[in-house]
Amino acid sequence: MRIKTIVANLIGPENLGRLDYLFKPRLRRSWGGPFNGQNFRQRIYSNLIKKISFEAIVETGTYLGTTTELFATSGLPVYSVEARPRAYAYSSLRFCRRRDRIHLYQGDSREFLRRLVADEDFPKSKLFFYLDAHGLEHLPLREELEIILTHWREAVVMIDDFKVPGTDYGYDDYGPGKVLDMSYLEPIQYLQLYAFFPAVDTKQETGKKRGCIVLCRDEALKNALSEIDTLTPWNLDVSPRQSSSP
Ligand SMILES: C[S@@+](CC[C@H](N)C(=O)[O-])C[C@H]1O[C@@H](n2cnc3c(N)ncnc32)[C@H](O)[C@@H]1O
């Protein structure tokens, strides 16, 4: 075992996360800033927040809290979950003085969402969900969507790293059946979702130029999202394979 690994094991992931926060200030803008440093995506988010009276914001995949920090400026309560102890410890220290408004959890995102469902005090109406818990061994995304969209009828869900048809935005591909594109949503089409994509291509985006999709089930929310000029609606009735090329 290398010396570095031995020392890291002795210190422990929680203490390493705290040390990261104290001694590596550049990490406070991880992923290039909120929403991967993407200005147009930040505009989409800002338009959503202005248009819809959300009661709270829920994020899966806190990492180091870069986007969580932006969410907190909305004045809404923010709930975020992170699986990895080191990143969770980092964010816990980062937001330790704002625990009244920023609620952090450590663990699996699906378990966290089920806990919110069971929590009688947790808001049951309009919520904004930012799903960004990808990258570990198991991809929780489809289960996250099913939990959210069956329990919060008025949810608006933004998924990061999702393929935007006909553009060169980046997206995640974890192997067969785990590509974040329209085919990934086929098994949950029974939920009768409305889908929206960024209204511009990557030339007008900054930062890491990752794709995203915005979903909802509620008809009134769909109408509200249709009025947001940074989003463009997508017809989910059309087979994604026919319509998403190239
Ligand atoms: C891309 S990073 C999130 C970046 C963050 N949202 C931001 O904008 O700065 C993805 C994070 O999700 C976490 N993650 C992956 N799978 C998870 C799961 N099942 N539950 C909770 N967190 C998970 C990873 O540990 C990682 O820190």
The ligand as a MOL file (V3000), in Angstrom:
LIG
                    3D

  0  0  0     0  0            999 V3000
M  V30 BEGIN CTAB
M  V30 COUNTS 27 29 0 0 0
M  V30 BEGIN ATOM
M  V30 1 C -21.2310 15.5150 -10.5920 0
M  V30 2 S -21.0780 15.4360 -8.8660 0 CHG=1
M  V30 3 C -22.2750 16.5940 -8.3040 0
M  V30 4 C -21.8750 18.0280 -8.5710 0
M  V30 5 C -22.7480 19.0390 -7.8540 0
M  V30 6 N -24.1660 18.7990 -8.0220 0
M  V30 7 C -22.4160 20.4180 -8.3760 0
M  V30 8 O -23.1690 20.9300 -9.2090 0
M  V30 9 O -21.3810 20.9460 -7.9690 0 CHG=-1
M  V30 10 C -21.9100 13.9250 -8.5460 0
M  V30 11 C -21.9120 13.5500 -7.0630 0
M  V30 12 O -22.9430 12.5890 -6.8660 0
M  V30 13 C -22.5110 11.6950 -5.8660 0
M  V30 14 N -23.3170 10.4830 -6.0110 0
M  V30 15 C -23.2230 9.5160 -6.9530 0
M  V30 16 N -24.1570 8.5580 -6.7650 0
M  V30 17 C -24.8650 8.9240 -5.6610 0
M  V30 18 C -25.9770 8.3600 -4.9730 0
M  V30 19 N -26.5370 7.1970 -5.3670 0
M  V30 20 N -26.4590 9.0240 -3.9020 0
M  V30 21 C -25.9060 10.1950 -3.4990 0
M  V30 22 N -24.8470 10.7790 -4.1070 0
M  V30 23 C -24.3330 10.1510 -5.1790 0
M  V30 24 C -21.0220 11.5080 -6.1560 0
M  V30 25 O -20.3370 11.0450 -5.0200 0
M  V30 26 C -20.6250 12.9220 -6.5810 0
M  V30 27 O -20.1030 13.6580 -5.4990 0
M  V30 END ATOM
M  V30 BEGIN BOND
M  V30 1 1 1 2
M  V30 2 1 2 3
M  V30 3 1 2 10
M  V30 4 1 3 4
M  V30 5 1 4 5
M  V30 6 1 5 6
M  V30 7 1 5 7
M  V30 8 2 7 8
M  V30 9 1 7 9
M  V30 10 1 10 11
M  V30 11 1 11 12
M  V30 12 1 11 26
M  V30 13 1 12 13
M  V30 14 1 13 14
M  V30 15 1 13 24
M  V30 16 1 14 15
M  V30 17 1 14 23
M  V30 18 2 15 16
M  V30 19 1 16 17
M  V30 20 1 17 18
M  V30 21 2 17 23
M  V30 22 1 18 19
M  V30 23 2 18 20
M  V30 24 1 20 21
M  V30 25 2 21 22
M  V30 26 1 22 23
M  V30 27 1 24 25
M  V30 28 1 24 26
M  V30 29 1 26 27
M  V30 END BOND
M  V30 END CTAB
M  END
